[in-house]
């Protein structure tokens, strides 16, 4: 059976849909606009149905186009992995690794790791995407990410469709201004923490999930004063006395003097287990395996008591 399309035609089709116009796709692919238009027209002819609706404000997908887009992305990703596997037969580690991390990890944990990894493997391109826990899981599931950092309640626990490798255990601490009444305490109880107005991340981020889970487990209700995914802004709000929050310990320790902040453990220390995760069915390329091995090798696990 002869296929009604080739990979190049699918690449052009996906580019047009993602960029919203033939002109933008032609520029991205370094093709003449007429070549892009002709490729789409040929694809529609071979499939026997329209894929795109042309309009004055760009293009949109027909039902047939929406169906093809899902399969086209999957086929192109598989083709890229096949090409990488063939390139790696010579024993060289090269290619691209797409990694998803939260803003907290991306700002404080991964910069030195990424730079050190790049120094060891200059032929590997690293693409880092910031997102919340839920969005990162979805991006791993649909193939937009090769690896993502997730929070697991139990290291090594099975996550539907994902394989995970634990690499870091870090304490979540109370973060408050130096002159706050709780700042002189050795520990802060959950009751005292949730009695304060809180500065939190938006839903879908592990920071918010942690706070809501902690409150639910102990029958407490958080009083939320500010919602922001910007770490610097959250620190500024806390340092000026408009609320308190909780951060991974290193996030507070790295610049607490500069920001007038204090880090105090909860009465029952709270620990987060962070893992690298990937889709079970697709496995890891040599480049991705090299990255996972490097992170494990260079991570410091702070064990809970």
C-alpha positions in Angstrom: 0.0 0.0 0.0 1.4 3.4 -1.1 1.2 6.0 1.6 -0.6 9.2 0.6 2.1 11.5 2.1 5.8 11.7 3.0 7.5 13.1 6.0 8.4 16.3 4.3 4.8 17.0 3.5 3.9 16.3 7.1 6.6 18.6 8.3 5.2 21.4 6.2 1.7 20.7 7.3 2.6 20.8 11.0 4.6 24.0 10.5 1.6 25.7 8.8 -0.7 24.7 11.6 1.6 25.7 14.4 2.5 29.1 12.9 -1.0 29.9 11.7 -0.1 30.9 8.1 1.6 29.8 4.9 3.9 32.8 5.0 5.2 32.1 8.5 5.7 28.4 7.8 7.6 29.2 4.6 10.0 31.6 6.5 10.6 29.0 9.2 11.3 26.2 6.7 13.2 28.5 4.3 10.9 27.7 1.4 9.1 29.7 -1.1 5.5 30.4 0.0 4.3 28.8 -3.3 6.1 25.6 -2.5 4.4 25.4 0.9 1.0 26.1 -0.6 1.6 23.5 -3.3 2.7 20.9 -0.8 -0.5 21.4 1.3 -2.7 21.3 -1.8 -1.0 18.0 -3.0 -1.5 16.5 0.5 -5.2 17.4 0.5 -5.5 15.9 -3.0 -3.9 12.6 -2.0 -5.9 12.3 1.1 -9.1 13.2 -0.7 -10.3 15.9 1.8 -9.5 19.4 3.0 -7.1 19.8 5.9 -7.0 23.6 6.4 -9.5 26.4 6.3 -7.9 29.5 4.7 -9.1 32.8 6.1 -8.0 36.4 6.2 -6.6 36.0 9.7 -4.7 32.8 9.0 -5.6 29.1 8.8 -7.5 26.8 11.0 -7.9 23.0 11.0 -10.8 21.0 9.6 -11.8 17.9 11.5 -9.6 15.8 9.1 -6.7 18.2 9.7 -7.0 17.9 13.5 -6.9 14.1 13.1 -3.9 14.2 10.8 -2.0 16.7 13.1 -2.0 14.2 16.0 -0.5 11.4 13.8 1.8 13.8 11.9 3.5 15.0 15.1 3.9 11.4 16.4 5.4 10.3 13.1 7.8 13.2 12.9 9.0 12.6 16.5 9.6 8.9 15.7 11.5 9.9 12.5 13.7 12.3 14.5 14.5 9.6 17.0 15.3 7.1 14.3 17.7 9.6 12.7 19.3 10.2 16.0 19.7 6.5 16.7 21.4 6.0 13.3 23.7 9.0 14.0 24.6 7.4 17.4 25.8 4.2 15.8 29.2 5.7 15.5 29.5 5.8 19.3 29.1 9.5 19.6 26.5 11.0 21.9 24.7 13.9 20.1 21.2 15.2 19.5 18.8 17.2 21.5 17.3 16.8 25.0 14.1 18.6 25.8 13.7 19.0 29.6 10.8 20.4 31.6 11.4 21.9 35.0 9.5 24.2 37.4 10.7 27.8 37.8 12.0 27.0 41.3 14.2 24.2 40.0 15.1 26.0 36.8 16.4 29.0 38.8 18.2 27.4 41.6 19.1 23.8 40.9 19.6 23.3 37.2 21.8 26.2 35.9 25.1 24.7 37.1 24.1 21.2 36.1 23.1 22.3 32.6 26.3 24.2 32.1 28.5 21.4 33.4 26.6 18.8 31.2 27.1 21.0 28.2 30.8 21.3 28.9 31.0 17.5 28.9 28.7 16.9 25.9 29.1 19.9 23.6 27.3 18.1 20.7 24.1 17.8 22.7 21.6 20.6 22.4 19.6 21.3 25.6 16.1 22.8 25.4 14.7 23.7 28.8 11.0 24.5 29.2 9.4 25.9 32.4 6.0 24.7 33.5 3.9 23.4 36.4 3.7 19.8 37.4 0.5 19.1 35.6 1.5 20.7 32.3 4.9 19.0 32.3 3.3 15.6 32.8 1.0 16.3 29.8 4.0 17.5 27.7 5.8 14.3 28.5 2.8 12.2 27.6 2.2 13.8 24.2 5.9 13.8 23.3 6.6 17.5 23.5 9.2 16.8 26.2 11.8 14.0 26.5 12.3 14.4 30.2 10.6 16.3 33.0 11.2 16.9 36.7 8.3 15.6 38.8 7.5 15.4 42.5 6.8 11.9 43.9 5.3 11.1 47.2 7.4 8.0 47.3 10.7 7.7 45.4 10.5 5.1 42.7 6.7 4.8 42.9 5.0 3.9 39.7 3.4 6.8 37.8 1.0 5.9 35.1 2.8 5.6 31.8 6.0 7.1 33.1 9.4 5.8 34.3 11.1 7.9 37.0 14.6 8.2 38.4 14.9 9.8 41.8 17.7 12.4 42.0 17.0 14.8 44.8 15.5 15.0 48.3 15.1 18.5 49.6 13.4 20.0 52.6 10.5 22.5 52.2 10.9 25.2 54.8 8.9 28.2 56.1 10.1 31.4 54.5 9.3 34.6 56.4 10.9 38.1 57.0 13.6 38.4 59.6 11.4 40.6 61.8 8.4 38.3 61.8 7.2 37.1 65.2 7.8 33.5 64.1 11.3 34.1 63.0 12.8 33.5 66.4 11.3 30.1 66.7 13.3 26.9 66.2 10.4 25.3 64.4 7.1 26.4 63.0 3.9 24.4 63.6 1.5 23.8 60.8 -1.2 25.6 62.8 1.0 28.6 63.1 1.9 28.5 59.4 -1.7 28.3 58.2 -2.8 31.0 60.6 -0.8 33.5 58.5 -1.6 35.0 55.1 0.2 33.0 52.4 2.1 33.8 49.2 1.6 30.9 46.9 2.2 29.7 43.3 -0.8 29.1 41.0 -2.5 25.7 40.8 -0.7 23.1 38.8 2.7 23.9 40.3 4.3 21.6 42.9 4.6 24.5 45.4 0.8 25.0 45.4 0.1 21.3 45.4 2.4 20.9 48.5 0.6 23.6 50.5 -2.9 22.4 49.6 -2.0 18.7 50.4 -0.4 19.7 53.7 -3.5 21.7 54.7 -5.9 18.9 53.6 -4.0 16.2 55.5 -4.2 18.2 58.8 -7.7 19.7 58.4 -6.4 23.2 58.0 -7.5 26.0 55.5 -4.9 28.2 53.8 -5.5 31.9 53.7 -4.1 33.0 50.4 -3.0 36.7 50.1 -1.0 36.5 46.8 -0.7 34.1 43.9 2.4 34.4 41.7 4.7 32.1 39.9 7.6 34.6 40.0 10.0 33.6 42.7 11.6 37.1 43.0 8.2 38.7 43.4 7.2 36.2 46.0 10.4 36.8 48.0 9.8 40.6 47.8 6.2 40.3 49.1 7.4 38.1 52.0 10.3 40.3 52.8 8.0 43.3 53.1 5.7 41.5 55.5 2.7 41.0 53.3 2.6 37.2 53.9 4.8 34.2 54.4 5.4 31.1 52.2 7.3 27.9 51.9 10.2 27.2 49.6 12.7 24.5 49.0 15.4 25.2 51.6 18.1 26.1 49.1 15.9 28.8 47.5 15.9 30.7 50.7 19.4 30.0 51.8 21.1 31.2 48.6 20.3 34.9 49.2 18.4 35.2 52.5 20.6 38.0 53.8 20.1 40.1 50.7 16.4 39.6 50.8 15.8 39.9 54.6 14.4 36.4 54.7 14.6 33.6 57.3 14.2 29.8 56.6 12.7 27.7 59.4 11.8 24.0 59.4 8.2 22.9 60.1 7.7 21.2 63.4 7.5 18.0 61.4 10.1 18.5 58.7 8.6 18.3 55.2 10.6 16.6 52.5 10.1 16.5 48.7 11.4 13.8 46.5 12.2 15.0 43.0 12.6 12.6 40.0 13.4 12.8 36.3 10.5 11.1 34.4 10.0 10.0 30.8 7.5 7.9 28.8 7.8 4.2 29.5 7.0 3.2 26.0 9.6 5.3 24.2 12.6 4.7 26.5 15.7 7.0 26.3 18.0 8.0 23.5 21.8 7.9 24.2 21.7 11.7 24.7 18.8 11.5 27.1 20.4 8.6 29.0 23.6 10.6 29.3 21.7 13.5 30.8 19.9 11.3 33.3 23.2 9.7 34.3 24.9 13.1 34.7 22.1 14.5 36.9 22.2 11.4 39.2 26.0 11.6 39.4 26.0 15.3 40.4 23.0 15.6 42.6 23.3 15.8 46.3 20.6 14.0 48.2 19.8 15.5 51.6 18.3 12.6 53.5 15.5 13.2 55.9 16.1 12.1 59.5 
